């Protein structure tokens, strides 16, 4: 399993527009193989920004990389430069390979298999 995250530091006063932008965008992730689930997270508020993180779960890192080269990826990001949302800095990507996965019942799933 692979988790792809982007952190967004949104300037004060732009939080509502940022959340609306994500709520109203057409999701394209489910159209590609290996996609598992997506979450948009709202984190702590600092004096100079509100922290958000997108969190997409993929079956493998290779599935995620294929997504980034897909037509669906280009379509999902086609309007990225048209937003009026202001950021403290651009999105910060972090990718994680899952080494331990425990389900809601406490059962460990072997990620190496």
C-alpha positions, 0 to 999 in steps of 0.5 A: 500500500502507498499513501500520497499526501499533499500539505496545503498552507492556506492563508487566512480568509481563503479557507472557505474558498479552498474547501469549496474548490475541493468539494466541487471538483470532479474526482477522477481517482476512481477511474484509474487502477489501484486507487483505494480511497481519498481524504481531505484533512483539515489540520491545526490553524496557525497564526499565518495559515490553516493547514490542510492535507490531501491523503490518497491511498493506493494499492502500490506506489506504481499505481500512484505513479501511473495516476500521475502520468494519466489523462485523468490526472491531467484533467483533475489538475487542469484548472489548478492555476485558475484558483483565487485561493492564496497559499503561504507556500505551494503544496508540499508532497509526501509519499509513504509506503505502508510497512504496517497495516492494522485494521479496525479489529486490530488484525495486522495485514502483511504489506510485504505479501 
